[in-house]
Amino acid sequence: MSGFAFNNSSISQAAPAHIINTVKAGGFQGITADSAGNLYYVKSTDVTKIYKLTLAGTESVYASLGSTTYQLVIDANDNIYAATAVGLKKIDPSGTVATVAGPVYSWSKHVACR
Protein backbone atom coordinates (compact mmCIF):
# COMPACT_ATOMS: atom_id res chain seq x y z
CA MET A 1 0.00 0.00 0.00
CA SER A 2 1.28 3.46 -0.78
CA GLY A 3 -0.06 6.89 0.03
CA PHE A 4 0.84 10.33 1.28
CA ALA A 5 1.29 11.91 4.68
CA PHE A 6 1.46 15.67 4.87
CA ASN A 7 1.55 18.77 7.00
CA ASN A 8 2.07 22.48 6.26
CA SER A 9 5.79 22.06 5.60
CA SER A 10 6.28 18.71 3.85
CA ILE A 11 4.62 15.93 1.89
CA SER A 12 5.91 12.40 2.43
CA GLN A 13 5.08 9.20 0.56
CA ALA A 14 4.84 5.75 2.12
CA ALA A 15 5.92 2.93 -0.18
CA PRO A 16 4.85 -0.73 -0.05
CA ALA A 17 8.11 -1.66 1.68
CA HIS A 18 7.20 0.70 4.56
CA ILE A 19 9.75 3.26 3.39
CA ILE A 20 8.75 6.87 3.86
CA ASN A 21 10.33 9.50 1.64
CA THR A 22 9.78 13.26 1.78
CA VAL A 23 8.77 14.11 -1.78
CA LYS A 24 7.99 17.82 -1.37
CA ALA A 25 9.22 20.37 1.14
CA GLY A 26 8.03 23.92 1.57
CA GLY A 27 4.87 25.63 2.69
CA PHE A 28 1.52 24.17 1.66
CA GLN A 29 -2.09 25.01 2.31
CA GLY A 30 -5.48 23.63 1.35
CA ILE A 31 -4.24 20.06 0.93
CA THR A 32 -6.89 17.56 -0.23
CA ALA A 33 -6.90 14.18 -2.02
CA ASP A 34 -9.07 12.60 -4.72
CA SER A 35 -10.46 9.06 -4.86
CA ALA A 36 -7.34 7.82 -6.70
CA GLY A 37 -5.01 9.09 -3.97
CA ASN A 38 -3.64 12.10 -5.86
CA LEU A 39 -2.94 15.17 -3.71
CA TYR A 40 -4.02 18.71 -4.58
CA TYR A 41 -2.55 21.70 -2.78
CA VAL A 42 -1.59 25.34 -2.97
CA LYS A 43 2.04 26.32 -2.45
CA SER A 44 2.53 29.20 -0.05
CA THR A 45 4.98 30.65 -2.60
CA ASP A 46 2.41 30.55 -5.43
CA VAL A 47 -1.09 30.99 -3.97
CA THR A 48 -2.88 31.43 -7.31
CA LYS A 49 -2.32 27.88 -8.59
CA ILE A 50 -3.51 24.44 -7.53
CA TYR A 51 -0.89 21.73 -7.87
CA LYS A 52 -1.49 18.00 -8.35
CA LEU A 53 0.88 15.35 -7.01
CA THR A 54 0.28 11.82 -8.31
CA LEU A 55 1.15 8.62 -6.45
CA ALA A 56 3.98 8.24 -8.98
CA GLY A 57 5.47 11.48 -7.61
CA THR A 58 4.70 13.67 -10.63
CA GLU A 59 3.81 17.27 -9.78
CA SER A 60 1.93 19.50 -12.21
CA VAL A 61 -0.16 22.67 -12.20
CA TYR A 62 -3.75 21.42 -12.11
CA ALA A 63 -5.51 24.79 -12.29
CA SER A 64 -4.54 28.44 -12.31
CA LEU A 65 -7.15 30.55 -10.54
CA GLY A 66 -5.62 34.01 -10.87
CA SER A 67 -6.30 35.00 -7.26
CA THR A 68 -5.18 34.02 -3.78
CA THR A 69 -6.49 30.57 -2.86
CA TYR A 70 -7.05 29.85 0.82
CA GLN A 71 -8.60 26.39 1.12
CA LEU A 72 -9.44 23.34 -1.01
CA VAL A 73 -12.04 20.63 -0.46
CA ILE A 74 -13.09 17.76 -2.70
CA ASP A 75 -16.46 16.06 -3.14
CA ALA A 76 -17.40 12.43 -3.88
CA ASN A 77 -17.20 13.12 -7.64
CA ASP A 78 -13.62 14.46 -7.36
CA ASN A 79 -14.70 18.07 -7.99
CA ILE A 80 -12.43 20.47 -6.12
CA TYR A 81 -13.89 23.57 -4.49
CA ALA A 82 -11.46 26.41 -3.87
CA ALA A 83 -12.09 29.33 -1.55
CA THR A 84 -10.33 32.25 -3.22
CA ALA A 85 -10.02 35.97 -2.63
CA VAL A 86 -12.69 36.56 -5.31
CA GLY A 87 -15.19 33.82 -4.48
CA LEU A 88 -15.77 30.08 -4.53
CA LYS A 89 -14.45 28.19 -7.56
CA LYS A 90 -15.27 24.65 -8.71
CA ILE A 91 -12.68 22.67 -10.66
CA ASP A 92 -14.03 19.50 -12.25
CA PRO A 93 -11.86 16.38 -12.79
CA SER A 94 -10.92 17.57 -16.30
CA GLY A 95 -9.54 20.83 -14.83
CA THR A 96 -12.36 23.14 -16.00
CA VAL A 97 -12.82 26.06 -13.60
CA ALA A 98 -16.25 27.59 -12.90
CA THR A 99 -17.32 30.28 -10.43
CA VAL A 100 -19.83 28.91 -7.91
CA ALA A 101 -20.21 32.06 -5.81
CA GLY A 102 -18.62 35.46 -5.91
CA PRO A 103 -16.86 37.61 -6.54
CA VAL A 104 -16.61 38.62 -2.92
CA TYR A 105 -15.34 42.12 -2.34
CA SER A 106 -14.26 43.71 0.88
CA TRP A 107 -16.85 46.20 2.13
CA SER A 108 -14.09 48.71 2.87
CA LYS A 109 -13.18 48.92 -0.82
CA HIS A 110 -16.62 50.30 -1.68
CA VAL A 111 -17.11 52.95 0.97
CA ALA A 112 -18.01 56.27 -0.59
CA CYS A 113 -15.99 59.18 0.69
CA ARG A 114 -17.47 62.69 0.96
DASULPE-V699239 format. One line per field, one symbol per residue. psi: psi as a letter, one per 20 degrees, with the letter a starting at -180 (. if undefined). A space follows every 10 residues. Layout:
psi->???
This chain:
psi->pqaqqqaiiq pqpprhjkpp pohpqapqqk prqaiijqqp rppiimjiqp qporhijppq ogqoijrpph qqqqaijkpp pporijapqp orhijppqpg qaqpqphhik ppp.
